[in-house]
């Protein structure tokens, strides 16, 4: 059994893989000031849920965009399993060429996304990740060409509610019309249809810049709320575990 852990700015995702297949998934809130012992307890809880012993975990793969937590998880993993995790970082084998100006600054989650896209969907594609940020990562013929980064749906919405005294916090879902008849539906229309337009605008430009027709795959916690209202993305190509799959693929490439 392989344990994959993806540390994001908002959530921490963990998954157990057995023989190329993800068998279970857990999601926790990212708490940047938790100690290694607290995270060790969380991992230990997932083991108990799976009715597994620490010795049944052959290896641990770690991807993180929160540097302050990376060391905490390394300590927790060493404590529980008696070995260090594989970490997605510069110098590992990825099977792709990173064509950005500074490959070392590319986020681990972006690398995981494009590797999973290439392994499972095709050699030319764009991975759209609806997370704390909304990212558009393009890959073509095993070359990671680059990325566009926009605010995340939740991030932008929180900023709107925080900076406007009279606008209430609302449930983010699509209203019946893009022309709001009240404050709540007006905010919902602006956020959902506004982000759908943002996504389509960036994808339209990226698709034109690629030499081949790309497969478009979306992931992230906000995907299901935005994708149905976009022109280019399809609901059947939502893969909520794309990052974890990429992390697993990277682990296997570096054995």
C-alpha positions in Angstrom: 0.0 0.0 0.0 1.2 3.5 -0.9 0.1 6.6 1.0 -0.1 9.8 -1.0 -0.4 13.1 0.8 -1.0 16.4 -1.0 -0.7 19.5 1.2 -2.6 22.5 -0.2 -3.2 25.9 1.1 -6.8 25.1 2.1 -7.0 21.3 2.4 -4.8 18.3 2.9 -5.7 15.3 0.8 -4.6 11.8 1.6 -5.1 8.6 -0.4 -4.1 5.0 -0.2 -3.1 3.3 -3.5 -2.9 -0.5 -4.0 -1.7 -2.0 -7.3 -2.2 1.2 -9.3 -5.7 1.8 -7.9 -6.8 4.4 -5.3 -8.7 2.5 -2.6 -9.6 5.3 -0.2 -9.4 9.1 0.2 -9.4 11.5 3.2 -9.6 15.3 3.3 -8.6 17.6 6.2 -8.4 21.3 6.7 -4.9 22.8 6.4 -3.8 24.1 9.8 -0.5 25.8 9.3 0.4 25.8 13.0 -0.3 22.2 13.8 2.6 20.1 15.1 4.1 17.0 13.6 2.5 15.0 16.4 -1.0 16.3 15.6 -0.5 15.3 11.9 0.9 11.9 13.0 -2.3 11.3 14.9 -4.4 12.2 11.8 -2.4 9.7 9.7 -2.7 7.1 12.4 -6.5 7.6 12.5 -6.7 6.9 8.7 -4.7 3.7 9.2 -7.2 2.6 11.9 -10.1 3.4 9.5 -8.4 1.2 6.9 -7.7 -1.5 9.5 -4.0 -1.4 8.5 -0.8 -1.5 10.4 2.1 0.9 9.7 4.2 -2.0 8.4 1.6 -2.5 5.5 2.5 0.9 4.1 5.4 0.3 1.6 6.0 4.0 1.0 4.7 7.5 1.4 4.6 10.2 -1.3 4.4 13.9 -0.3 3.5 16.9 -2.3 3.3 20.3 -0.6 2.8 24.0 -1.5 3.0 25.0 2.2 6.7 24.9 3.1 6.0 25.4 6.8 4.1 22.1 6.9 6.5 20.0 4.8 8.9 19.5 7.6 6.1 18.7 10.1 4.8 15.9 7.8 8.3 14.6 7.2 8.7 14.3 11.0 5.3 12.7 11.4 5.9 10.2 8.6 9.3 9.3 10.0 7.8 8.8 13.5 5.0 6.5 12.2 6.7 4.5 9.5 10.4 4.8 10.4 11.3 6.1 7.0 11.3 9.4 5.1 8.7 10.1 2.4 9.3 10.7 -1.3 8.9 14.4 -1.8 8.0 16.2 -5.1 10.8 18.7 -5.4 13.4 19.8 -8.0 15.6 17.0 -9.3 13.1 14.2 -9.2 12.2 12.1 -12.3 9.0 13.4 -13.8 9.0 12.0 -17.4 8.4 15.5 -18.7 10.5 18.6 -19.6 9.6 21.7 -17.6 9.8 24.6 -20.2 9.3 27.5 -17.8 12.0 30.2 -17.1 12.6 28.9 -13.6 11.5 25.2 -13.3 12.4 25.2 -9.6 9.6 27.6 -8.8 6.8 25.5 -10.3 4.5 24.3 -7.7 4.5 20.6 -6.8 0.7 20.4 -7.3 1.1 21.7 -10.9 3.7 19.0 -11.6 1.4 16.3 -10.2 -1.5 17.6 -12.3 0.3 17.5 -15.6 1.9 14.2 -15.0 -1.4 12.6 -14.2 -3.0 14.3 -17.2 -0.2 12.9 -19.5 -0.4 9.4 -17.9 -4.2 9.0 -18.0 -5.6 11.3 -20.7 -3.1 12.2 -23.4 0.1 13.8 -24.5 -1.5 17.3 -25.1 -3.8 18.8 -22.5 -4.6 21.5 -20.0 -5.2 20.8 -16.3 -7.6 23.3 -14.7 -7.4 23.2 -10.9 -10.1 24.9 -9.0 -8.4 25.3 -5.6 -7.3 28.2 -3.5 -6.0 29.5 -6.8 -7.4 28.6 -10.2 -4.6 27.3 -12.3 -4.3 26.3 -16.0 -1.3 24.0 -16.6 -0.5 23.2 -20.3 1.4 20.1 -21.4 2.3 19.1 -25.0 4.5 16.2 -26.1 5.9 15.6 -22.6 6.7 19.3 -22.2 5.2 21.3 -19.4 4.8 24.6 -21.3 3.6 26.8 -18.4 0.7 27.9 -16.4 -1.9 30.7 -15.9 -2.8 31.5 -12.3 -6.0 33.3 -11.3 -7.6 33.8 -7.9 -9.6 30.8 -6.6 -13.4 30.9 -6.4 -13.4 30.8 -2.6 -10.5 33.2 -2.3 -12.1 35.9 -4.5 -15.5 35.4 -2.8 -14.0 35.8 0.6 -12.3 39.0 -0.4 -15.6 40.3 -1.7 -17.5 39.6 1.5 -14.6 41.0 3.6 -14.3 44.3 1.8 -17.9 45.1 1.3 -19.9 46.1 4.4 -23.4 45.5 2.9 -22.8 42.4 0.8 -23.7 39.2 2.8 -21.8 35.9 2.5 -23.9 33.6 0.4 -23.9 29.9 -0.8 -21.9 29.9 -4.0 -24.2 28.2 -6.6 -25.6 29.2 -9.9 -28.8 31.2 -9.9 -31.5 30.9 -12.5 -30.4 34.0 -14.3 -27.2 36.0 -14.8 -29.3 39.1 -14.1 -29.8 39.0 -10.4 -33.2 40.1 -8.9 -31.9 40.4 -5.4 -28.5 40.7 -3.6 -28.0 37.0 -3.1 -28.7 36.0 -6.7 -26.7 39.0 -8.0 -23.6 37.8 -6.0 -24.1 34.2 -7.1 -24.4 35.3 -10.7 -21.3 37.4 -10.6 -19.2 34.7 -8.9 -20.4 31.5 -10.8 -20.9 33.0 -14.3 -18.0 35.4 -13.8 -15.6 32.6 -13.1 -17.0 30.5 -15.9 -16.2 33.4 -18.2 -12.7 33.7 -16.8 -12.1 30.0 -17.3 -13.3 30.1 -20.9 -11.3 33.2 -21.7 -8.0 31.7 -20.5 -8.7 28.4 -22.2 -9.6 30.0 -25.5 -6.2 31.7 -25.5 -4.2 28.7 -24.4 -5.9 26.3 -26.9 -5.0 28.7 -29.7 -1.3 28.7 -28.6 -1.0 24.9 -28.6 -0.1 23.1 -31.8 -2.4 20.1 -31.1 -6.0 19.8 -29.9 -5.7 19.4 -26.1 -7.7 17.3 -23.7 -9.2 19.5 -21.0 -9.3 18.0 -17.5 -10.5 19.8 -14.4 -9.9 19.1 -10.7 -10.2 20.9 -7.3 -12.9 21.5 -4.8 -14.8 24.2 -6.8 -14.8 22.3 -10.1 -18.3 20.9 -9.8 -19.8 24.3 -9.2 -18.1 26.1 -12.1 -17.5 23.5 -14.8 -21.2 23.0 -15.8 -21.4 26.7 -16.8 -18.2 26.8 -19.0 -18.1 26.4 -22.7 -14.9 24.4 -22.9 -14.8 22.1 -19.9 -17.0 19.0 -19.6 -18.4 17.5 -16.4 -17.3 14.0 -17.5 -13.7 15.2 -17.5 -13.8 16.3 -13.9 -11.1 14.3 -12.0 -11.2 15.3 -8.3 -8.2 13.1 -7.6 -5.9 14.2 -10.4 -3.3 15.7 -8.1 -3.1 12.6 -5.9 -2.9 10.3 -9.0 0.0 12.4 -10.3 1.7 12.1 -6.9 1.4 8.4 -7.1 2.7 8.2 -10.6 5.7 10.4 -9.6 6.4 8.1 -6.7 6.5 5.0 -9.0 8.8 6.8 -11.5 11.3 7.5 -8.7 11.5 4.0 -7.2 
